[in-house]
């Protein structure tokens, strides 16, 4: 269970391009590259589009959540969130990927 952490969207996307990831958790509001732009870049790539993405946000807004889900996010969680819930969602998404 290796975890990579980035301090902003630009660093995150650079790490993303250089490594293989099974799942991405990203904040909607990040400096340099927003979570929305990060998500768009992942989902337009033939190499990365099938990698599950969980969006985190302090924005408790149905329109924002729907927008991210339509862009391809697999889940959208409001901060603060329960770490146990996040862990469960990660396990579910990874099992879906593993089972095709």
C-alpha positions as CSV (number, residue, x, y, z in Angstrom):
1,X,0.0,0.0,0.0
2,X,2.2,2.8,-1.3
3,X,0.8,6.3,-1.0
4,X,2.1,9.4,-2.9
5,X,1.2,12.9,-1.7
6,X,1.5,16.1,-3.6
7,X,1.2,19.6,-2.3
8,X,-0.6,21.0,-5.3
9,X,-2.3,20.0,-8.5
10,X,0.7,20.6,-10.7
11,X,3.0,18.4,-8.5
12,X,0.2,15.8,-8.3
13,X,-0.2,15.6,-12.1
14,X,3.6,15.3,-12.6
15,X,3.7,12.4,-10.1
16,X,0.7,10.9,-11.8
17,X,2.3,10.9,-15.2
18,X,5.5,9.3,-13.9
19,X,4.0,6.5,-11.8
20,X,1.3,3.8,-11.9
21,X,-1.6,4.5,-9.5
22,X,-4.5,2.3,-8.7
23,X,-6.7,5.1,-7.4
24,X,-6.5,8.9,-7.0
25,X,-7.9,11.1,-4.2
26,X,-7.8,14.8,-5.0
27,X,-9.2,17.9,-3.6
28,X,-11.5,20.1,-5.7
29,X,-9.7,23.3,-4.6
30,X,-5.9,23.0,-5.2
31,X,-3.3,25.6,-6.2
32,X,-1.8,25.6,-9.7
33,X,-4.1,23.0,-11.2
34,X,-7.7,22.7,-9.8
35,X,-9.2,19.4,-8.9
36,X,-11.6,19.9,-11.8
37,X,-8.8,20.4,-14.3
38,X,-6.8,17.5,-12.8
39,X,-9.9,15.3,-13.2
40,X,-10.4,16.4,-16.8
41,X,-6.8,15.6,-17.7
42,X,-7.0,12.1,-16.2
43,X,-10.3,11.3,-17.9
44,X,-9.3,12.4,-21.4
45,X,-6.2,10.2,-21.3
46,X,-6.5,6.7,-22.8
47,X,-3.9,5.6,-20.3
48,X,-5.5,7.0,-17.2
49,X,-9.2,7.3,-17.8
50,X,-10.1,4.0,-16.1
51,X,-8.3,4.9,-12.8
52,X,-10.9,5.6,-10.1
53,X,-10.9,9.1,-8.7
54,X,-12.4,10.3,-5.4
55,X,-12.9,14.1,-5.1
56,X,-12.8,15.7,-1.7
57,X,-14.3,19.1,-1.1
58,X,-15.4,21.5,1.5
59,X,-18.1,22.7,-1.0
60,X,-21.3,21.1,0.1
61,X,-23.2,21.9,-3.1
62,X,-25.2,19.4,-5.1
63,X,-24.4,21.2,-8.4
64,X,-20.7,21.0,-7.7
65,X,-21.0,17.3,-6.8
66,X,-23.0,16.5,-10.0
67,X,-20.5,18.5,-12.1
68,X,-17.5,16.4,-10.8
69,X,-19.4,13.1,-11.2
70,X,-20.4,14.0,-14.8
71,X,-16.7,14.8,-15.5
72,X,-15.9,11.2,-14.5
73,X,-15.2,11.3,-10.7
74,X,-16.2,8.0,-9.1
75,X,-17.1,9.6,-5.8
76,X,-17.4,13.0,-4.2
77,X,-16.9,13.4,-0.4
78,X,-17.6,16.4,1.7
79,X,-14.9,17.5,4.2
80,X,-14.7,16.8,7.0
81,X,-15.3,13.2,6.3
82,X,-15.1,10.0,8.3
83,X,-11.8,8.2,7.5
84,X,-13.5,4.9,7.9
85,X,-16.0,5.8,5.2
86,X,-13.2,6.9,2.9
87,X,-11.3,3.6,3.5
88,X,-14.5,1.7,2.7
89,X,-15.0,3.6,-0.5
90,X,-11.4,3.0,-1.6
91,X,-11.8,-0.7,-1.0
92,X,-15.0,-0.8,-3.0
93,X,-13.5,1.1,-5.9
94,X,-10.4,-1.0,-6.0
95,X,-12.4,-4.3,-5.8
96,X,-14.5,-3.1,-8.8
97,X,-11.3,-2.4,-10.8
98,X,-9.8,-5.8,-9.8
99,X,-12.9,-7.6,-10.8
100,X,-13.2,-5.8,-14.1
